[in-house]
Amino acid sequence: MPTQNQAPLATLEQTDAFIARHIGPSAAEQQAMLKELGVADLDQLITQTVPEDILVKSPINLPDSRTEEEVLTYLKSVAAKNKINTSMIGMGYTDTIVPNVILRNVLENPGWYTAYTPYQPEVSQGRLEAILNFQTMVLDLTGLDLANASLLDESTAAAEAMTLCKRMSKAKKANTFLIDKNVHPQNISVIETRAEPLGYEVIVGDVAELIDQHECFGVLVQYPGTFGDVNDYAELIEKAHDKKALFCAAADIMSLVTLKSPGEMGADVVFGSAQRFGVPMGFGGPHAAFFATRDAYKRSVPGRIIGVSVDSRGNKALRMAMQTREQHIRREKATSNICTAQVLLANMAGFYAVYHGPQGLKTIAGRINRFASILAKGLQSKGVELVNQSWFDTITIKLDNAEAVYSKALEAGINLRNTGDNQLGMTCDECTSRETINTLWDCILGEDHGLNLEQIDAEIAASGENSYAANLARESEILTHPVFNSYHSETEMLRYLKKLENKDISLAHSMIALGSCTMKLNATAEMIPVTWPEFGKLHPFAPMDQAQGYKQLIDELEEQLKAITGFDAVCMQPNSGAQGEYAGLLAIRKYHQANGDGHRNICLIPTSAHGTNPASAALADMKVVLTACDENGNVDVADLRAKAEQHKDDLSCLMITYPSTHGVYEEDIREICQIVHDNGGQVYMDGANLNAQVAVSQPAEIGADVSHMNLHKTFCIPHGGGGPGMGPIGIKAHLAPFVANHPIQQIDGPNPENGAVSAAPWGSASILPISWVYIALMGGTGLRAATENAILNANYLSKKLGEHYPVLYTGRNDRVAHECIIDMRPLKESSGITEEDVAKRLMDFGFHAPTMSFPVAGTLMIEPTESESKAELDRFIEAMAQIREEIGQVEDGDIDAENNPLRNAPHTMADLIGGDWDRPYSFEQGAFPVARLHTSKVWPTVNRIDNVYGDRNLFCSCIPVEDYAE
Ligand SMILES: *Cc1c(COP(=O)(O)O)cnc(C)c1O
């Protein structure tokens, strides 16, 4: 060994190599695990595991790994190519000030952003409370009864509103959805995309006229309108109700602070974007959409809903309510295909309301409105024609020289909305200043306009008049719950955020081995660019010459993803895996139509598929035909062949997950794809398990025509407690013309007339740097090592856990892919202990449970990912082994079948202080089952939650304070 001083520079330079930071096991740990598996090296493990005929022949074509320093410096130079103007484009996206206490302690805090969807509520009470705040805020502002925990964006929420109307309207024969021409164009586009395969007719126009001419099941308006007008819809709503149609309003959340809510006018569905409540525009997202409706329609609400229930001590506790509506249970009959939503951003919006409180929000909304009024009055006094006579924050003007003014404003650093017909829109927001208004006047009126802002302000204030009809001013109170009235100092807010964070398990505590969800490291270097203003402050419809940094980032990420998957093109629009499925199936549908095969509508789906697959197929007007799996968990090729041949005349596609959701590399995957192609179908590959393929095999090369990539699984976007995500799709060249385009920001490649599937052209663009940085840091070699180690960790776990529990499925050489399923059903048979008991008991050990009962009921699916060290895997194995021993004690009758540490799990401080400890085991054994917990313990803050009670007594807003006292 050379001493430090003798080492060549090259070895001294390697200390900051990212690859070894991302991959959990050290070289020595890898060796130990390989030895345990009886293989010499990673190569041998891969050869034993991955089918020969799909293994890549040469390394993927990506640049070498670079250091964090190098990558961030380069990305900074890319980001610098974005030009940050003052945005007044409006159209559902406005600038906002992210309160720094929320920026740092939530958006930039792994305690919040690395958490999983709250399927294990006992260790998720913090973020469940945060979402409940969001729901409560939405109920207050919309004037409705029931709100969900967020949707992907305003436009997809609009499409969900339409389908809710169709399901719930009593105008059963009506097939038409009316959209007012004042609705944002991207909302109209996404609705039209959704309506077409479902066979609904969409008519856009002046709904006040249309309503008399058409039978319809639903009506949609924008409130305030896209050009700024604030209208009273009470009469129109009555007319719609007379026709048994439901009435929907896409609403601006800030305006609702001061305007009468659509709910109070009688609307049935109110939705919109919560972006301007402290979430950066980010060139399109991620942002939380809110969605509220009447209690009567609760079973038809899309997405997750947080509700109040009780725990085993009768204390109030929160959980996800009414999950039986969702795709993982209802599959093709689900109300929606949504899975990943926008929880982190909903939390931020809720916290924005908590921090500012009702009075603070009224001040902000009042200021925005005042700036709009000053701008409008000034222009009016100089004879400028306003298109809208009422407004909250947006005015639209008509000018002969609109193009010249637009350019002048651009030069002055202000983006206006240019509708191209001599009309200019300008939207004020939280960041609007006196200077903005003065500059605008200069641009529109010339610099010698002589307007005095302070004087106009004084006149408006003195008049006491609103910029909208007096009866549209809000009279009802908002945000009266104490949570919105208690944390207005930064100290109080910081502690509130920390208090909630401390209730939850995140990746900052321990591994979250969520099968299929790939909870890997979300490295800090990957997260840093997300909050750079160069990425945050761009409006999605900003002129493209201001977004050259984004363009380069997106182009480069597309190239990276193409190199990894082998596809010819990438569509970056879908905001989640489920949206990717939907977008991909639409492309397949359009492709068949273009070939004169529009009748092809059969979608083959193996029974092991994720619930989003059949739910997405239903949205794309496909008929689901299930194909069987054999006893090894593989697709039953004979059954698949028979069904493909039976439906060969109308076969649209196969949806297949690879490696399978059963955690094995199907040996016959090439043949399976071939069978589908031979029978005229296309292959949709669900890419949720891409973490087992990267740099080892390629979906496009295996035979997939289109596949989504969950960037929030394989490519390091954190789960955020249930979102954000991104689900871009890779496509082969023949499908490329048929993917989504956008009505405002044309995308090169797809046919220009294709509609949108998301509100923004490149989806949630501001989180794309995360995946880009990951790929740049890892390079081709690092990505290969990641996949190898993901497979190594899974096989090590499978082997070690296999000593205690039956592993359900393995492939060739008894190997699993990147995850394994352990079967709890035999133990339930022998002991009565269920997979749920095991999941809850794991909390006592400080672990979040693996995936429960998917894809097979009564099992746990465990995916360690490459980021967990052997030391952490061993701690998990130790916990599982000890749990097995406890199950053994129940089996042997050594401990009571009901009153035991498994059934009573998780153990809480309430158990200790309750003074009622009467159990046949010690508190020590219950709460500190292994010694390491003595020095570091995450306490679940509630006991086991009663699921049934919560659904029977549905309550989905903040708990009244009196109820806590009980
Ligand atoms: C996660 C997942 C999906 C859905 O992806 P979302 O991003 O949550 O919409 C689909 N299929 C499988 C197998 C998954 O694991």
The ligand as an SDF file (V2000), in Angstrom:
LIG
                    3D

 15 15  0  0  0  0  0  0  0  0999 V2000
  -46.4540    3.1040   -9.1140 C   0  0  0  0  0  0  0  0  0  0  0  0
  -47.0090    2.2160  -10.1370 C   0  0  0  0  0  0  0  0  0  0  0  0
  -47.9270    2.6890  -11.1050 C   0  0  0  0  0  0  0  0  0  0  0  0
  -48.5600    4.0670  -11.0460 C   0  0  0  0  0  0  0  0  0  0  0  0
  -47.6880    5.1140  -11.0890 O   0  0  0  0  0  0  0  0  0  0  0  0
  -48.0840    6.5180  -10.4630 P   0  0  0  0  0  0  0  0  0  0  0  0
  -46.9110    7.3480  -10.7600 O   0  0  0  0  0  0  0  0  0  0  0  0
  -48.3190    6.3140   -9.0120 O   0  0  0  0  0  0  0  0  0  0  0  0
  -49.3120    6.9980  -11.1390 O   0  0  0  0  0  0  0  0  0  0  0  0
  -48.3090    1.8260  -12.1060 C   0  0  0  0  0  0  0  0  0  0  0  0
  -47.8650    0.5560  -12.1480 N   0  0  0  0  0  0  0  0  0  0  0  0
  -47.0210    0.0530  -11.2140 C   0  0  0  0  0  0  0  0  0  0  0  0
  -46.5670   -1.3510  -11.3110 C   0  0  0  0  0  0  0  0  0  0  0  0
  -46.5840    0.8740  -10.1770 C   0  0  0  0  0  0  0  0  0  0  0  0
  -45.7680    0.3940   -9.2410 O   0  0  0  0  0  0  0  0  0  0  0  0
  1  2  1  0
  2  3  1  0
  2 14  2  0
  3  4  1  0
  3 10  2  0
  4  5  1  0
  5  6  1  0
  6  7  2  0
  6  8  1  0
  6  9  1  0
 10 11  1  0
 11 12  2  0
 12 13  1  0
 12 14  1  0
 14 15  1  0
M  END
$$$$
